[in-house]
């Protein structure tokens, strides 16, 4: 049984690979995750989502470190 792991992608990254990794983890297109992220930036006053992205960058391991 293969365990599903969350990691930042190496090949589908625009900044740090967080949205690409979330897309792979939830089996959805990473572009959809990026659009949702951008749409959530507006109601959170441009502060909460970028901080969450920065924290995720440090907490979620890089793909090459996991595999």
C-alpha positions as CSV (number, residue, x, y, z in Angstrom):
1,X,0.0,0.0,0.0
2,X,1.5,3.3,-1.1
3,X,1.1,6.2,1.3
4,X,0.0,9.5,-0.3
5,X,2.6,12.2,0.6
6,X,2.3,16.0,0.3
7,X,5.4,17.7,-1.1
8,X,6.3,20.7,-3.2
9,X,6.7,19.8,-6.8
10,X,9.9,20.3,-8.8
11,X,8.5,20.2,-12.3
12,X,5.2,22.1,-11.9
13,X,6.3,25.1,-9.9
14,X,5.8,28.8,-10.5
15,X,7.2,30.1,-7.2
16,X,8.0,27.4,-4.6
17,X,5.9,24.5,-5.8
18,X,3.2,24.6,-3.1
19,X,0.2,24.9,-5.4
20,X,1.6,22.2,-7.7
21,X,2.1,19.9,-4.7
22,X,-1.4,20.6,-3.4
23,X,-2.8,19.9,-6.9
24,X,-1.1,16.6,-7.1
25,X,-2.1,15.6,-3.6
26,X,-5.8,16.3,-4.2
27,X,-5.7,15.0,-7.8
28,X,-6.8,18.4,-9.3
29,X,-5.1,20.6,-11.8
30,X,-2.5,22.9,-10.1
31,X,-3.8,25.8,-12.1
32,X,-7.2,25.4,-10.3
33,X,-5.3,25.6,-7.0
34,X,-3.5,28.7,-8.1
35,X,-6.7,30.4,-9.1
36,X,-8.4,29.5,-5.8
37,X,-5.3,30.9,-4.0
38,X,-5.5,34.2,-6.0
39,X,-9.3,34.4,-5.3
40,X,-8.7,34.0,-1.6
41,X,-6.0,36.7,-1.5
42,X,-8.6,39.4,-2.1
43,X,-11.0,38.8,0.8
44,X,-8.1,38.2,3.2
45,X,-6.8,41.7,2.6
46,X,-3.6,40.4,0.8
47,X,-2.1,39.3,4.1
48,X,-3.3,35.8,5.3
49,X,-2.8,33.8,2.1
50,X,0.7,35.0,1.3
51,X,1.7,34.2,4.9
52,X,0.1,30.8,4.7
53,X,2.0,30.2,1.4
54,X,5.3,31.2,3.0
55,X,4.7,28.9,6.0
56,X,3.7,26.1,3.7
57,X,7.0,26.7,1.7
58,X,9.0,26.0,4.9
59,X,6.8,23.1,6.3
60,X,6.1,21.0,3.2
61,X,9.2,19.1,2.0
62,X,10.6,19.5,-1.5
63,X,9.8,16.6,-4.0
64,X,13.5,15.7,-4.4
65,X,13.9,15.4,-0.6
66,X,10.9,13.0,-0.3
67,X,11.5,10.6,-3.3
